[in-house]
Amino acid sequence: MIGQPDKSHPLIRRLDVQDVDRIHEIEKLAYPFPWTRGIFMDCLRVGYACFGLQIGKDLVGYSIASWAAGEAHLLNICIHPEWQQRGFGSLLLEYMINHVARLDCEAIFLEVRASNPRAANLYKNRGFSIIGHRRSYYKAGDGREDAIVMRLALDPVNS
């Protein structure tokens, strides 16, 4: 006898314009200085790698990356606060890393807030190295905040 599919099993899929309201909602819940709805629309319009993590019928996370000249840049990755600490961030990160490796990228870069050690540890645990800092990169409650710049070397995958 075949049972019903597990509604909590994550599905990663491409995002489209119908998802923008939901990803913007998640963004506002997760970050004190969220991206605008227009930024998400622009990412979709220009063809960035935009993937969502869906649990059952609920979109609970997303990741966005750009790529050019053999390099990728992880622009945003976010899991709804109620779904964090369950490994979904790692799952989505791994999916994006594999995706850009299939595009023959040799490295992926990212910036992370200096005040976000949980995210920085996620990246360090996956093998990202700190390669620098960007002073006053992010908006912050008292003005600006530094970013930690990280890099992961990739082995391009032959499709």
C-alpha positions as CSV (number, residue, x, y, z in Angstrom):
1,M,0.0,0.0,0.0
2,I,1.4,3.4,-0.9
3,G,1.0,6.1,1.7
4,Q,0.2,9.8,1.2
5,P,3.2,12.1,0.5
6,D,4.8,13.7,3.5
7,K,3.5,17.3,3.5
8,S,6.5,18.5,5.4
9,H,9.0,17.3,2.8
10,P,10.8,20.3,1.3
11,L,10.5,21.0,-2.4
12,I,12.9,23.5,-4.1
13,R,11.5,25.2,-7.2
14,R,12.0,28.2,-9.4
15,L,10.3,31.4,-8.2
16,D,8.1,33.5,-10.4
17,V,6.3,36.8,-10.2
18,Q,3.3,35.1,-8.4
19,D,5.7,34.4,-5.5
20,V,6.9,38.0,-5.0
21,D,4.3,39.0,-2.4
22,R,5.1,35.9,-0.3
23,I,8.9,36.3,-0.5
24,H,8.6,40.0,0.3
25,E,6.4,39.1,3.4
26,I,9.1,36.6,4.5
27,E,11.8,39.1,4.0
28,K,10.0,41.7,6.1
29,L,9.6,39.2,8.9
30,A,13.2,38.1,8.9
31,Y,15.2,41.3,8.4
32,P,15.1,44.7,10.0
33,F,16.0,46.4,6.7
34,P,14.3,44.2,4.0
35,W,14.7,44.3,0.3
36,T,11.8,46.0,-1.5
37,R,9.2,44.2,-3.6
38,G,10.7,46.0,-6.6
39,I,14.2,44.4,-6.0
40,F,12.6,41.0,-6.0
41,M,10.8,41.8,-9.2
42,D,14.0,43.1,-10.8
43,C,15.8,39.9,-9.9
44,L,13.2,37.8,-11.6
45,R,13.0,40.1,-14.6
46,V,16.8,40.0,-15.3
47,G,16.9,36.2,-14.9
48,Y,18.9,35.7,-11.7
49,A,18.8,32.3,-10.2
50,C,15.7,32.6,-7.9
51,F,14.6,29.5,-6.0
52,G,12.0,28.9,-3.4
53,L,11.7,26.3,-0.6
54,Q,8.2,25.0,-0.3
55,I,6.7,22.8,2.4
56,G,3.4,21.5,1.4
57,K,1.6,24.5,-0.1
58,D,3.6,27.0,1.9
59,L,6.6,28.9,0.5
60,V,8.9,29.2,3.5
61,G,12.2,30.4,2.1
62,Y,14.1,31.6,-1.0
63,S,17.5,32.2,-2.4
64,I,18.7,34.5,-5.2
65,A,22.1,34.5,-6.9
66,S,23.6,36.2,-9.9
67,W,26.5,34.9,-12.0
68,A,28.9,36.1,-14.7
69,A,32.4,35.4,-15.9
70,G,32.7,32.2,-14.0
71,E,31.7,33.7,-10.6
72,A,28.4,33.7,-8.7
73,H,27.2,36.0,-6.0
74,L,24.7,34.8,-3.4
75,L,22.5,37.9,-3.1
76,N,19.9,36.8,-0.6
77,I,18.9,33.6,1.2
78,C,16.1,33.6,3.8
79,I,14.0,31.2,5.7
80,H,10.7,32.3,7.3
81,P,11.5,32.8,11.1
82,E,9.0,30.1,12.1
83,W,10.8,27.6,9.9
84,Q,14.4,28.4,10.9
85,Q,16.7,26.1,12.8
86,R,15.5,23.0,11.0
87,G,18.2,22.7,8.3
88,F,16.3,24.4,5.6
89,G,18.8,27.2,5.2
90,S,21.6,24.6,4.6
91,L,19.4,22.8,2.2
92,L,18.7,25.9,0.1
93,L,22.3,27.0,0.3
94,E,23.5,23.6,-1.0
95,Y,21.0,23.7,-3.8
96,M,22.2,27.1,-4.9
97,I,25.9,26.1,-4.7
98,N,25.1,23.1,-6.9
99,H,23.1,25.2,-9.3
100,V,25.9,27.8,-9.9
101,A,28.5,25.0,-10.2
102,R,26.4,23.6,-13.1
103,L,26.7,27.0,-14.7
104,D,30.5,26.5,-14.7
105,C,31.1,29.0,-11.9
106,E,34.5,28.6,-10.2
107,A,33.5,30.5,-7.0
108,I,30.6,31.9,-5.2
109,F,30.8,35.1,-3.1
110,L,28.5,36.6,-0.5
111,E,28.3,39.3,2.1
112,V,26.9,38.7,5.6
113,R,26.2,41.2,8.4
114,A,28.9,41.3,11.0
115,S,26.1,41.1,13.6
116,N,24.7,37.8,12.1
117,P,27.0,35.0,13.5
118,R,24.4,32.3,12.9
119,A,24.4,33.0,9.2
120,A,28.2,33.4,9.1
121,N,28.5,30.0,10.8
122,L,26.2,28.4,8.2
123,Y,28.5,29.6,5.5
124,K,31.7,28.7,7.4
125,N,30.4,25.2,8.1
126,R,29.8,24.8,4.3
127,G,33.4,25.8,3.6
128,F,33.2,29.5,2.8
129,S,36.2,31.5,3.8
130,I,36.4,35.1,4.9
131,I,38.2,37.1,2.3
132,G,37.5,40.6,3.5
133,H,35.1,43.2,5.0
134,R,33.0,46.0,3.5
135,R,32.9,48.9,5.9
136,S,29.4,50.5,6.4
137,Y,27.9,48.2,3.8
138,Y,24.5,47.6,5.4
139,K,21.9,49.9,6.9
140,A,21.6,49.5,10.7
141,G,19.6,51.0,13.5
142,D,22.4,53.4,14.4
143,G,23.6,54.2,10.9
144,R,25.6,51.6,9.0
145,E,27.0,48.1,9.7
146,D,30.0,46.2,8.2
147,A,29.7,43.2,6.0
148,I,31.9,40.1,6.1
149,V,32.8,39.0,2.6
150,M,33.1,35.3,2.0
151,R,34.1,33.0,-0.9
152,L,33.7,29.4,-1.7
153,A,35.7,27.8,-4.5
154,L,33.6,25.5,-6.7
155,D,34.3,22.5,-8.8
156,P,32.2,23.2,-12.0
157,V,29.9,20.3,-12.8
158,N,29.6,18.9,-16.3
159,S,25.9,18.8,-17.2
